Every structure is written in structure tokens, then in C-alpha cells.
Amino acid sequence: MTAPHTQSSSTTGSRRVSAALWVAPLCWIAVLLDGFDLVVLGAVIPSLLDYDAWGLSTGTITMISTFGLIGMTIGALVIGTLTDVIGRRHALLYAVAAFSILTLLCAIAPNPFIFGLLRFLAGVGLGGALPTALALVNEFSKKQGGGSASTMLMTGYHVGAVATAALALVVIEPFGWRVMFVVGALPAVVLIPLMLRYLPESPSYLLAHGKRAEAEEIAARYGVELEAAPTSEAGRVEAANPVRALFSSKFLRNSIAIWITSFMGLLLVYGLNTWLPTIMREAGYNLGASLKFLLILNAGAVVGLLIAGGVANKIGPRTAAIVWFAGAALFLALLSVKVSFGIYVMVFLAGCFVFSAQVLVYAFTSANHPPQIRATALGWSAGVGWVGAICGPILGGVLLGAGYAVPWGFYAFALVGLLGAISISCTRTMAK
């Protein structure tokens, strides 16, 4: 008599597992597009400098890079905040669609001004994708707050970067730099239809907006524990005005420390990815070798992320972030030592620490904010971080222009890593 019930339970469980398998891969691919954008400008800069039709200088390219990062700052702050208002599913869909269309248009830009404008607009869409994807994946993960969900998601960021650097080695010389932007837009052809069909809305968002039945149905279908809706007056105020909550006495200390740390983290990420090929070429390496450094740097990032997630689960994302920023400072300083043997190993180890450090900031942010303001907290962390991302290429450009990039550029970036370790150590773990 129990067989039908057993079969029904088995079928329900199978459907739940099947549904749950979609969230992480879809968000991972969305973040992979972020990884494409992380590297693509750095990969094409040498070709743009040699593109006679535009006659670009280092200063002009720095300005174009800055335009894109300003767009990302706006996107992270605005879309990250709107995510807690319009829903995480819709926010991610709009962000991916906007970025992909505008990236495709970069391939046919007729002049540097239009190219820079399109990079700015694409940045707005792209800037909102990362915090939204992080919020979704953390909510649908089995273990929230440890860091493994964030770090696993962010492997997509650096797999995208590695793939882009590798692709640049193959396609730029025979086909030109424009084809890179065509390739960057192609994943959306498959990704957006899959997201429309399989990506669920956040149960926490639904609960915060009074849609309990829908939230319970999605939580049951995806096999996740439903986070409690805000019941206190303070919780309802946070849900109604998530930005104000970040500035309240309860969260202000962490907000400031997280923003400073994120600023330092993304300064490192974008400063190195924008200028590393050019700096290495200044140091005497040819174009092919300098692009290999970019590839190896981001390959190290993928390995570092896989290790950092497990470490964060054991010692907590805050402590892990302190260790990782300190490690980044150490290995960036060591890159200034001129060695003919082992330079690729040094670049790989620098990548292991530099990029994982910033992801651990996101993991800490997610774990230490309630669901009704989590996406906003992640958006502001990323948004303020993008200001650092703007400063990174500027810092590298200034050092290159002044002729001090080798070796003083590595010392400057090492100092940034040290400041990141100090600032994240000023945070406190919030009680559940």
C-alpha cells in the first residue's frame, strides 16, 4: 500500500534535484561574461595601440577603460539595489541582455568615442549581474555563509577570463580585435532562453514582498530551506529601505570596512588585468608571452578560488579574506624580483591570492546581511569596489606613462593588498 506513495516521493525528489541543478550553472555562465569583460580590454590593448585607423594613445585607452568601469559602478549600485525591489530573476535577465547586445555593438564601433560609450553602457548591465548572481546562488546553496557557493560561482569569472585570454592568442592576430567582442556576445543566444525557462525567483524576495505561497512552492521545488521573512519592525524597515539599513548603526561599521576592502580588491583585479600584458611587454616580453602571463594569472585565480572556498568553510570568510589579501600583497611584491626561471609560477601564485581575496569579501558580505537587504549589500560592495576598479587602470597607466611600472608598479599593488587585509580585519561577524 505504501508503494505508490514511495514512488510519488521519489518522483518529487527527482524533480526537485533536477530543478535545483539549473540555478548555479545559469548564474555561473552569467558571471563567466563578467570574466570575459575583465580580460577583453587588456587582451586587445596592444592591438588597439597598433590600430592606425584610430591612432590611440595610452591616455585614451585608459579613459575608455575608465568609462566601462564607471558604467559597472552605476550598474552595481543601481541594479544591485533594484534587485531587492523588482526581483533577482528579472534583474539578472535584464543585466545579461543589455551587456550582450552592447558588447556586440562594440565590434562595429566606428570610432573611439562610440567604442567608449558602448563600453560604458555595457558596463551598466554587467555591473548589476555579479551581485544579483551572488545573491541567488548563495540563497539556493545547501551551505550558506561558508564561502564555497560564492567562490565556486566566481570560478566562472576567471574561467571566462582564462578562456578570453586563450582565445585572444588564437584569433586576434588572424582576425583582428573586433572579433573578440562578437564572441563575447554569443553566449547570450543560449543563456537568455534558458534563464527565461529555468531560473527561479528568490524565495527571500518573494517573502519580503508578501508572496509566501509562491516562496514556499519555489523553496520546496528547489530543495532549499526557506529563510525567515522579517517579522520585527526593524526588519520591515530594512526590507522597505535596504540602502538606509546599510547606513544604520547596526551595519555601518561593516559597511565602511567592506567598501574599503572591496575598493582595494577590485583595484588589484582590474589594474593587473588591464595592464599586465603591457607591463610585461615593457619588461621585454613579446606580445604572445605577455598574453600568456594574463592567462596564467587567471588560471591561478581559478585554483585559488577552489581552495579559498574550502578554507572559508572551515575558518570563516572573514579570516580567510585577511589571509588571502596578505598573500596577495606578498606575491605581488615578489613579482618585482627579476628571475628568468619560475616567473610563470610566481604569476600563477599571485593570481591564486589576488582574485580569491575579493570573492571572499562577497562571501562575508552575503553571510553577514539578512536576506531582505543582501542583494543591496552585495550591490554596494561591488559598486564601491568598481570605483577601485576605475583607479586600478589609472594607477597602472600613470606608472607606465611615467616609466615606473617596472618594478614600482608591483610594490604599489602590493601595498593595496596590504590595505585590503587591514580593512577587512576591522569588520565584525554579525549574530545570526
Legacy VTK file of the C-alpha trace (Angstrom):
# vtk DataFile Version 3.0
C-alpha trace
ASCII
DATASET POLYDATA
POINTS 432 float
0.000 0.000 0.000
2.953 2.330 0.513
4.476 1.715 -2.900
2.526 4.478 -4.719
3.498 6.965 -2.010
7.131 5.893 -2.222
7.104 6.230 -5.988
5.478 9.667 -5.731
8.051 10.828 -3.190
10.840 9.542 -5.399
9.438 11.365 -8.417
9.048 14.579 -6.413
12.607 14.296 -5.137
13.888 13.688 -8.645
12.096 16.782 -9.953
13.461 18.818 -7.021
17.032 17.748 -7.775
16.542 18.392 -11.492
15.220 21.902 -10.830
17.960 22.752 -8.340
20.653 21.802 -10.838
19.793 24.798 -13.041
20.400 27.760 -10.712
24.159 27.524 -10.164
25.082 26.761 -13.816
22.950 29.602 -15.191
24.397 32.100 -12.723
27.881 30.683 -13.356
27.585 31.360 -17.087
26.294 34.886 -16.375
29.363 35.510 -14.218
31.553 33.997 -16.954
30.501 37.004 -19.069
31.887 39.202 -16.281
35.129 37.264 -16.657
35.155 37.981 -20.373
34.880 41.692 -19.717
37.572 41.510 -17.032
40.199 40.479 -19.585
38.995 41.523 -23.027
40.196 45.118 -22.948
43.578 44.136 -21.539
43.865 41.479 -24.238
43.097 43.879 -27.106
45.009 46.939 -25.802
48.259 46.029 -27.629
46.268 45.621 -30.863
44.360 48.862 -30.291
47.645 50.724 -29.780
48.775 49.383 -33.172
45.418 50.140 -34.877
46.403 53.008 -37.170
42.820 53.945 -38.090
42.159 55.216 -34.552
45.621 56.358 -33.503
45.019 55.660 -29.824
47.394 56.695 -27.054
47.829 55.107 -23.632
45.856 58.001 -22.136
42.902 57.449 -24.474
42.766 53.748 -23.725
42.894 54.490 -20.003
39.902 56.802 -20.477
37.969 54.118 -22.407
38.699 51.594 -19.660
37.524 54.116 -17.078
34.236 54.680 -18.943
33.449 50.968 -18.791
34.229 50.771 -15.092
32.139 53.846 -14.298
29.261 52.056 -16.028
29.863 48.994 -13.857
29.850 51.159 -10.734
26.488 52.641 -11.673
25.113 49.227 -12.626
26.182 47.581 -9.371
24.761 50.370 -7.205
21.507 50.845 -9.117
20.710 47.335 -10.331
22.047 45.773 -7.131
19.623 47.915 -5.143
16.729 47.437 -7.583
17.239 43.679 -7.271
15.714 43.825 -3.803
12.812 45.811 -5.289
11.975 44.234 -8.684
13.280 40.722 -8.017
16.556 38.946 -8.635
15.430 36.895 -11.626
14.324 39.918 -13.656
17.376 41.956 -12.649
19.771 39.260 -13.822
17.917 38.747 -17.089
17.920 42.455 -17.919
21.604 42.798 -16.995
22.738 39.895 -19.193
20.632 41.008 -22.167
21.859 44.594 -22.006
25.516 43.631 -21.665
25.398 41.143 -24.532
23.712 43.455 -27.042
26.017 46.374 -26.239
29.128 44.182 -26.361
28.147 43.009 -29.835
27.819 46.635 -30.905
31.405 47.268 -29.708
32.538 45.069 -32.593
31.220 47.578 -35.133
32.139 50.792 -33.301
33.285 53.314 -35.948
35.498 55.454 -33.693
36.986 55.587 -30.172
34.191 57.801 -28.810
31.419 55.370 -29.787
33.538 52.453 -28.586
33.990 54.108 -25.189
30.283 54.961 -24.974
29.284 51.378 -25.727
31.762 50.105 -23.130
30.157 52.440 -20.603
26.610 51.259 -21.366
27.638 47.592 -21.418
29.258 48.177 -18.033
25.948 49.322 -16.561
24.357 45.992 -17.448
27.366 43.947 -16.463
27.821 45.713 -13.129
24.387 44.567 -11.992
24.882 40.927 -12.982
27.508 39.938 -10.421
25.792 40.953 -7.145
22.499 39.542 -8.368
24.030 36.193 -9.324
25.881 36.033 -6.000
22.690 36.669 -4.047
20.796 33.976 -5.971
23.479 31.305 -5.715
24.030 31.887 -2.003
20.315 31.592 -1.359
19.937 28.363 -3.340
23.107 26.749 -1.972
22.951 23.987 0.644
25.541 25.663 2.895
25.002 29.383 3.237
27.595 31.690 4.713
30.664 29.469 4.420
32.036 30.888 1.213
32.048 27.835 -1.065
28.978 28.958 -3.018
30.498 32.369 -3.719
33.923 31.026 -4.605
32.528 28.262 -6.821
30.360 30.798 -8.654
33.334 33.078 -9.130
35.338 30.347 -10.816
33.116 31.244 -13.761
34.528 34.772 -13.578
38.053 33.513 -14.063
37.267 30.613 -16.369
35.798 33.311 -18.600
38.966 35.359 -18.171
41.223 32.398 -18.960
39.132 31.447 -21.998
39.202 35.036 -23.249
42.979 35.313 -22.847
43.456 31.963 -24.602
41.057 32.979 -27.363
42.930 36.239 -27.844
46.111 34.287 -28.526
44.342 32.418 -31.323
42.009 34.918 -33.013
43.381 38.465 -32.672
46.353 38.082 -34.993
44.476 36.467 -37.914
41.064 38.146 -37.494
41.646 41.407 -35.606
40.473 42.716 -32.239
36.816 43.256 -33.227
36.047 39.538 -33.348
36.655 39.327 -29.581
33.511 41.367 -28.922
31.422 39.231 -31.267
32.485 36.136 -29.348
31.692 37.862 -26.035
28.080 38.423 -27.065
27.384 34.914 -28.403
26.703 33.094 -25.079
23.557 35.178 -24.573
21.916 33.454 -27.556
21.710 30.293 -25.450
21.820 31.721 -21.929
18.846 34.088 -22.042
16.288 31.497 -23.278
17.496 29.045 -20.617
17.202 31.695 -17.912
13.682 32.562 -19.014
12.677 28.913 -18.744
14.602 27.632 -15.729
15.805 30.474 -13.479
13.530 30.870 -10.419
12.774 33.965 -8.412
14.340 34.339 -4.979
12.086 32.926 -2.233
13.504 35.524 0.184
12.493 38.310 -2.177
9.009 36.831 -2.502
8.664 36.505 1.282
9.773 40.088 1.833
7.066 41.201 -0.609
4.255 39.190 0.947
4.178 36.300 -1.562
4.557 33.447 0.921
2.725 30.753 -1.083
4.911 31.308 -4.156
8.032 31.424 -1.996
7.157 28.116 -0.303
6.448 26.469 -3.651
9.821 27.521 -5.108
11.689 26.543 -1.924
10.093 23.088 -1.999
10.767 22.610 -5.707
14.435 23.582 -5.390
15.076 21.814 -2.108
16.273 24.841 -0.165
15.476 25.971 3.351
13.166 28.980 3.360
14.801 31.903 5.135
12.567 33.671 7.614
10.749 36.769 6.473
11.330 39.917 8.551
8.848 39.950 11.441
10.159 42.789 13.586
9.567 46.436 12.830
13.302 46.870 12.192
13.268 44.018 9.707
10.318 45.505 7.842
12.056 48.879 7.696
15.188 47.206 6.297
13.119 45.459 3.621
11.380 48.728 2.699
14.601 50.772 2.543
17.636 48.477 2.185
20.041 51.334 1.388
19.224 53.146 4.632
19.802 49.893 6.522
23.409 49.758 5.312
23.999 53.164 6.937
22.261 52.280 10.206
24.256 51.841 13.415
23.768 48.072 13.172
25.577 47.727 9.827
27.612 50.935 9.357
30.941 49.647 10.708
30.825 46.586 8.456
29.559 48.622 5.509
32.504 51.019 5.612
35.086 48.267 6.154
33.583 46.115 3.369
33.510 49.048 0.945
37.158 49.928 1.605
38.192 46.292 1.230
36.198 45.874 -1.963
37.765 49.066 -3.324
41.214 47.601 -2.744
40.266 44.173 -4.093
38.875 45.355 -7.404
41.687 47.875 -7.811
44.026 44.886 -7.837
41.843 42.778 -10.131
41.301 45.406 -12.820
44.653 47.123 -12.517
46.505 43.870 -13.160
44.161 42.509 -15.825
44.139 45.770 -17.776
47.855 46.480 -17.773
49.724 43.230 -17.054
50.291 42.343 -20.756
51.550 45.856 -21.456
53.736 45.974 -18.335
55.280 42.637 -19.260
55.903 43.865 -22.789
57.625 46.925 -21.281
59.759 44.484 -19.284
60.985 42.918 -22.541
58.479 40.129 -23.282
56.820 39.858 -26.706
53.063 40.107 -27.223
52.487 36.354 -27.123
54.395 35.939 -23.858
52.633 38.900 -22.228
49.226 37.432 -23.062
50.379 34.135 -21.542
51.033 35.978 -18.274
47.403 37.175 -18.339
46.187 33.640 -18.962
48.365 32.183 -16.172
47.300 34.923 -13.739
43.649 33.981 -14.216
44.359 30.241 -14.233
45.843 30.798 -10.790
42.652 32.617 -9.854
40.519 29.546 -10.632
42.723 27.285 -8.487
42.800 29.888 -5.722
39.019 30.103 -5.682
38.603 26.341 -5.347
40.985 26.339 -2.382
39.579 29.504 -0.803
36.024 28.122 -0.681
37.074 25.131 1.411
39.237 27.279 3.668
36.392 29.776 4.185
34.031 26.954 5.151
36.462 25.915 7.913
37.731 29.215 9.303
35.072 31.654 8.064
35.150 34.053 5.097
36.421 36.989 7.200
39.565 35.212 8.420
40.124 33.656 5.012
39.876 37.098 3.362
42.534 38.505 5.727
44.894 35.645 4.837
44.217 35.981 1.116
44.789 39.748 0.960
48.043 39.329 2.892
49.113 36.578 0.483
48.269 38.794 -2.481
50.465 41.561 -1.071
53.362 39.158 -0.585
53.339 37.584 -4.039
52.783 40.878 -5.862
55.851 42.279 -4.125
57.823 39.184 -5.104
56.950 39.708 -8.789
59.313 42.678 -8.724
62.246 40.277 -8.327
63.708 39.661 -11.765
64.111 35.929 -12.296
64.363 34.043 -15.565
63.246 30.759 -14.020
59.952 30.376 -12.218
58.338 33.663 -13.292
55.244 31.821 -14.514
54.942 30.106 -11.128
55.136 33.469 -9.364
52.421 34.932 -11.599
50.257 31.847 -11.002
50.594 32.173 -7.197
49.817 35.886 -7.349
46.634 35.032 -9.256
45.700 32.433 -6.615
45.569 35.118 -3.939
44.666 38.373 -5.715
41.312 37.330 -7.147
40.086 34.999 -4.420
40.576 37.764 -1.848
37.864 39.908 -3.437
35.464 36.963 -3.746
35.843 36.232 -0.036
34.693 39.796 0.620
31.483 38.973 -1.252
31.111 35.733 0.734
31.484 37.632 4.013
29.007 40.282 2.846
26.425 37.670 1.893
26.804 35.766 5.160
26.500 38.852 7.359
23.403 40.556 5.954
19.791 39.387 6.252
18.005 38.259 3.080
15.883 41.400 2.720
18.990 43.582 2.194
21.514 41.007 0.967
21.450 41.884 -2.723
21.667 45.584 -1.887
24.668 44.954 0.382
26.356 42.935 -2.366
25.496 45.612 -4.936
27.029 48.367 -2.837
30.082 46.239 -2.077
30.582 45.664 -5.791
29.632 49.255 -6.684
32.152 50.890 -4.362
34.610 48.227 -5.464
34.174 49.334 -9.074
35.491 52.754 -8.014
38.652 50.887 -7.055
38.449 49.106 -10.398
38.482 52.531 -12.065
41.542 53.543 -10.052
43.419 50.328 -10.901
43.813 51.015 -14.643
44.508 54.688 -13.885
47.250 53.697 -11.445
48.788 51.317 -13.960
48.509 53.877 -16.766
50.149 56.618 -14.691
53.024 54.341 -13.686
53.518 53.214 -17.285
53.382 56.762 -18.590
55.969 57.891 -16.059
58.217 54.920 -16.779
57.959 53.495 -13.237
55.736 50.449 -13.862
58.692 48.071 -13.562
59.343 47.415 -10.687
57.446 50.063 -8.672
54.055 49.084 -10.048
54.276 45.745 -8.248
55.106 47.472 -4.961
52.152 49.823 -5.371
49.765 46.918 -5.973
51.286 45.011 -3.026
50.516 47.985 -0.756
46.908 47.912 -1.967
46.687 44.237 -0.970
48.037 45.032 2.483
45.451 47.792 2.965
42.750 45.306 1.977
43.893 42.893 4.686
43.806 45.671 7.278
40.344 46.927 6.312
38.618 43.508 6.263
40.101 42.817 9.702
38.097 45.805 11.003
34.772 44.051 10.305
32.809 42.003 12.823
30.800 38.845 12.311
27.100 39.558 12.815
24.995 37.296 15.018
22.512 35.128 13.141
LINES 1 433
432 0 1 2 3 4 5 6 7 8 9 10 11 12 13 14 15 16 17 18 19 20 21 22 23 24 25 26 27 28 29 30 31 32 33 34 35 36 37 38 39 40 41 42 43 44 45 46 47 48 49 50 51 52 53 54 55 56 57 58 59 60 61 62 63 64 65 66 67 68 69 70 71 72 73 74 75 76 77 78 79 80 81 82 83 84 85 86 87 88 89 90 91 92 93 94 95 96 97 98 99 100 101 102 103 104 105 106 107 108 109 110 111 112 113 114 115 116 117 118 119 120 121 122 123 124 125 126 127 128 129 130 131 132 133 134 135 136 137 138 139 140 141 142 143 144 145 146 147 148 149 150 151 152 153 154 155 156 157 158 159 160 161 162 163 164 165 166 167 168 169 170 171 172 173 174 175 176 177 178 179 180 181 182 183 184 185 186 187 188 189 190 191 192 193 194 195 196 197 198 199 200 201 202 203 204 205 206 207 208 209 210 211 212 213 214 215 216 217 218 219 220 221 222 223 224 225 226 227 228 229 230 231 232 233 234 235 236 237 238 239 240 241 242 243 244 245 246 247 248 249 250 251 252 253 254 255 256 257 258 259 260 261 262 263 264 265 266 267 268 269 270 271 272 273 274 275 276 277 278 279 280 281 282 283 284 285 286 287 288 289 290 291 292 293 294 295 296 297 298 299 300 301 302 303 304 305 306 307 308 309 310 311 312 313 314 315 316 317 318 319 320 321 322 323 324 325 326 327 328 329 330 331 332 333 334 335 336 337 338 339 340 341 342 343 344 345 346 347 348 349 350 351 352 353 354 355 356 357 358 359 360 361 362 363 364 365 366 367 368 369 370 371 372 373 374 375 376 377 378 379 380 381 382 383 384 385 386 387 388 389 390 391 392 393 394 395 396 397 398 399 400 401 402 403 404 405 406 407 408 409 410 411 412 413 414 415 416 417 418 419 420 421 422 423 424 425 426 427 428 429 430 431
